[in-house]
């Protein structure tokens, strides 16, 4: 019975040692797993922070470029508007000069027509006077011819 008790006691101690070793091994594994998970969490947070920083950087640069493009487009639009207004002003000035030129030419033509009409009237008056003079001379000649006959 003493041998059985000794064997039992030895087995019990060995069993307790095995359990303690396994418990210790499991505790180390759990601790290692916990450390690995913590390291993974920290690494993931660092990566997320890095990605968020890069994303914010890209957003900032994109906003800057968009603002720069907007300003550039507004400047170009303003320049185009000014160019269009200048072209319109020059065209209107050219139209005005052309209209003035045409009105001057029409006025000159009207004046020339009036002068031409006056000259024709004078010529007509001169012809009528010449015909009257010729008729009187002819009548005088006929009277002389008739009086001598």
ABEGO torsion letter per residue (X at the ends): XAAAAAAAAAAAAAAAAAAAAAAAAAAAAAAAAAAAAAAAAAAAAAAAAAAAAAAAAAAAAAAAAAAAAAAAAAAAAAAAAAAAAAAAAAAAAAAAAAAAAAAAAAAAAAAAAAAAAAAAAAAAAAAAAAAAAAAAAAAAAAAAAAAAX
